[in-house]
Amino acid sequence: MPLDRTGKVGGTLKLQVLTAGRPDAPRGTLLFLTGGPGRPGVSIAPTIRKRLPKALAEYRLVMIDQRGTGAAAIDCPALQSEAGSSDTVAPTAGASAPLAGRETALDRAVRRIEPGTVWPFEPRTAGEQGMPQTCLPWPASRPGASVPDRKLSMPVLLLSGDRDLSTPPAWARQVAAEQPRARLTVIGGAGHSTQSRSDGGAKAAQEFLLR
């Protein structure tokens, strides 16, 4: 595929793609994008097929290694040297808050947490999980422009674990309230990755896809 579809920059990039199921599937194509900040898609396709067997009997599954991941990952020595081996370690970009005061600010925020709001975890768990710990060393810079506020015309399913400390249910409720055709399902006892780690999440996704 072209590196730049406008033609201003030349060159191409190999993108690994997996398809499964009938090309003439009765409900068409299901493009499944992985989350993370950058997980490959092709390698986890077998897991998705096990989680959504009824839905994938009706759809043709397509998964790609997006964001430069997977077997055909982007090879950029300068970026890899700066960011390391993890796609959660920040290269030179980030937020505007100075690094010097971040740990103190995080500690204050954790001490304000009411234990009941994060049960069965302890308040300190909220500060020790991946999101804030990734942000602590992120080099200070001016934030980018906000994404335009747009309404989606198609049906939208939001899955949220009620024990998710990374993307809490309150965020999902806010998004659901902003979209006219959104349906929110909160999975009791589940944390992050409700789609792949909870039977309730897989069940809700299949029902949504087959309704």
C-alpha positions as CSV (number, residue, x, y, z in Angstrom):
1,M,0.0,0.0,0.0
2,P,1.2,3.6,-0.6
3,L,2.9,5.4,2.2
4,D,1.1,8.6,1.2
5,R,-2.1,8.4,-0.8
6,T,-1.9,12.1,-1.7
7,G,1.2,11.3,-3.7
8,K,3.4,13.9,-2.0
9,V,5.6,11.2,-0.5
10,G,6.7,8.2,-2.6
11,G,7.2,4.6,-1.5
12,T,5.0,1.7,-0.3
13,L,4.6,-0.3,2.8
14,K,3.7,-4.0,3.1
15,L,0.7,-4.6,5.3
16,Q,-0.1,-8.1,6.5
17,V,-3.8,-8.9,6.2
18,L,-5.8,-12.0,7.3
19,T,-9.2,-13.0,6.0
20,A,-11.3,-15.9,7.3
21,G,-14.7,-17.2,6.2
22,R,-16.7,-17.0,3.0
23,P,-16.2,-14.1,0.7
24,D,-20.0,-14.1,0.2
25,A,-20.8,-14.2,3.9
26,P,-24.5,-13.3,4.4
27,R,-23.8,-10.3,6.6
28,G,-20.8,-9.0,4.7
29,T,-17.3,-8.2,6.1
30,L,-16.3,-7.7,9.8
31,L,-13.2,-5.6,10.0
32,F,-11.7,-6.2,13.5
33,L,-9.1,-3.7,14.7
34,T,-7.1,-4.6,17.8
35,G,-6.5,-2.2,20.7
36,G,-3.5,-1.7,22.9
37,P,-1.7,1.2,21.9
38,G,-0.6,-1.0,19.1
39,R,-1.3,-4.8,19.1
40,P,-0.9,-6.7,15.8
41,G,-4.1,-8.2,14.4
42,V,-3.2,-11.2,12.4
43,S,-1.6,-13.2,15.2
44,I,-4.6,-12.9,17.5
45,A,-7.2,-13.8,14.9
46,P,-7.5,-17.4,16.2
47,T,-8.5,-16.0,19.6
48,I,-11.1,-13.8,18.1
49,R,-12.6,-16.7,16.1
50,K,-12.9,-18.7,19.3
51,R,-14.6,-15.8,21.1
52,L,-17.1,-15.0,18.4
53,P,-18.0,-18.3,16.6
54,K,-21.7,-17.5,16.0
55,A,-21.1,-14.1,14.6
56,L,-18.2,-15.2,12.4
57,A,-20.5,-17.9,10.9
58,E,-22.3,-14.9,9.4
59,Y,-19.4,-12.6,8.6
60,R,-16.2,-12.7,6.7
61,L,-13.5,-11.7,9.2
62,V,-10.7,-9.3,8.1
63,M,-7.8,-8.4,10.4
64,I,-4.7,-6.3,9.7
65,D,-1.4,-5.6,11.5
66,Q,-2.2,-1.9,12.0
67,R,0.1,0.8,13.5
68,G,3.2,-0.7,12.1
69,T,3.0,-3.9,14.2
70,G,3.3,-7.6,13.4
71,A,5.5,-9.5,11.0
72,A,5.8,-6.5,8.6
73,A,6.5,-4.0,11.4
74,I,7.9,-0.6,10.6
75,D,11.7,-0.6,10.8
76,C,12.9,2.8,11.9
77,P,16.1,2.5,13.9
78,A,16.1,6.1,15.1
79,L,12.5,5.9,16.5
80,Q,13.2,2.4,18.0
81,S,16.3,3.7,19.7
82,E,14.4,6.5,21.3
83,A,11.3,4.5,22.2
84,G,12.8,1.2,23.0
85,S,11.1,-2.1,22.4
86,S,7.7,-1.2,23.9
87,D,5.0,0.7,22.0
88,T,3.9,2.2,25.3
89,V,7.2,4.0,25.9
90,A,6.8,7.6,24.6
91,P,9.0,9.0,21.9
92,T,9.5,12.8,21.8
93,A,5.9,14.0,22.2
94,G,3.5,14.1,25.0
95,A,1.7,16.4,27.4
96,S,2.3,20.0,28.6
97,A,2.7,19.3,32.3
98,P,6.3,19.6,33.5
99,L,7.9,16.3,34.5
100,A,9.2,17.6,37.8
101,G,5.7,17.7,39.4
102,R,4.0,14.7,38.0
103,E,4.8,12.1,40.6
104,T,3.6,14.5,43.4
105,A,0.4,15.3,41.4
106,L,-0.2,11.6,40.9
107,D,0.3,10.9,44.6
108,R,-2.2,13.6,45.6
109,A,-4.7,12.2,43.1
110,V,-4.4,8.7,44.5
111,R,-4.8,9.9,48.1
112,R,-8.1,11.5,47.1
113,I,-9.6,8.3,45.8
114,E,-12.4,6.8,47.9
115,P,-11.6,3.1,48.4
116,G,-15.1,2.1,47.4
117,T,-14.8,3.5,44.0
118,V,-12.0,1.2,43.0
119,W,-12.9,-1.9,45.0
120,P,-11.8,-4.8,44.9
121,F,-8.5,-2.9,44.2
122,E,-6.7,-0.6,46.6
123,P,-6.5,3.1,45.7
124,R,-2.7,2.8,45.1
125,T,-3.4,0.3,42.3
126,A,-5.0,3.1,40.2
127,G,-1.7,5.0,40.3
128,E,0.5,1.9,39.7
129,Q,-1.3,0.6,36.6
130,G,-0.1,1.2,33.0
131,M,-1.8,4.5,32.0
132,P,-0.4,6.8,34.7
133,Q,3.0,5.0,34.8
134,T,3.4,5.5,31.1
135,C,2.5,9.1,31.3
136,L,5.0,10.0,34.1
137,P,8.1,10.0,31.9
138,W,6.4,11.3,28.8
139,P,8.4,14.3,27.6
140,A,6.5,17.6,28.0
141,S,5.1,19.2,24.8
142,R,2.1,21.0,23.6
143,P,-1.0,18.8,23.2
144,G,-2.3,18.2,19.6
145,A,-5.6,19.5,18.4
146,S,-8.8,18.0,19.7
147,V,-10.6,15.5,17.5
148,P,-13.7,17.1,15.8
149,D,-16.9,16.5,17.6
150,R,-18.9,14.3,15.2
151,K,-22.0,12.1,15.6
152,L,-21.9,8.6,14.2
153,S,-24.9,7.6,12.1
154,M,-24.5,3.8,12.5
155,P,-25.3,1.7,15.6
156,V,-22.5,1.6,18.2
157,L,-21.8,-0.9,20.9
158,L,-19.7,0.2,23.9
159,L,-18.3,-2.5,26.2
160,S,-17.0,-1.5,29.6
161,G,-15.8,-3.5,32.6
162,D,-17.0,-2.1,35.9
163,R,-13.5,-2.8,37.3
164,D,-11.6,-1.1,34.5
165,L,-9.1,1.4,35.9
166,S,-7.6,2.3,32.5
167,T,-10.8,3.3,30.6
168,P,-13.4,3.5,33.4
169,P,-17.2,3.1,32.8
170,A,-17.7,6.8,33.3
171,W,-15.8,7.5,30.1
172,A,-18.0,5.0,28.2
173,R,-21.2,6.6,29.6
174,Q,-20.0,10.0,28.4
175,V,-19.3,8.6,24.9
176,A,-22.6,6.8,24.8
177,A,-24.5,10.0,25.8
178,E,-22.9,11.8,22.8
179,Q,-23.9,9.3,20.2
180,P,-27.5,8.9,19.1
181,R,-27.4,5.2,18.3
182,A,-25.0,4.0,21.0
183,R,-25.7,1.0,23.3
184,L,-23.6,0.6,26.4
185,T,-23.1,-2.7,28.2
186,V,-21.2,-2.7,31.5
187,I,-19.7,-6.1,32.3
188,G,-19.8,-6.8,36.0
189,G,-16.6,-8.0,37.6
190,A,-14.6,-7.4,34.4
191,G,-11.5,-5.1,34.0
192,H,-10.0,-4.0,30.7
193,S,-10.2,-5.9,27.4
194,T,-13.8,-7.0,28.0
195,Q,-14.0,-8.4,24.4
196,S,-11.3,-11.0,24.8
197,R,-11.3,-11.7,28.5
198,S,-14.9,-11.9,29.6
199,D,-17.7,-14.2,28.5
200,G,-20.2,-11.4,29.0
201,G,-18.3,-9.1,26.6
202,A,-18.1,-11.8,23.9
203,K,-21.8,-12.5,24.4
204,A,-22.8,-8.9,24.1
205,A,-20.7,-8.4,21.0
206,Q,-22.2,-11.4,19.2
207,E,-25.7,-10.4,20.1
208,F,-25.0,-6.9,18.7
209,L,-23.5,-8.2,15.4
210,L,-26.4,-10.7,14.9
211,R,-29.3,-8.6,15.8
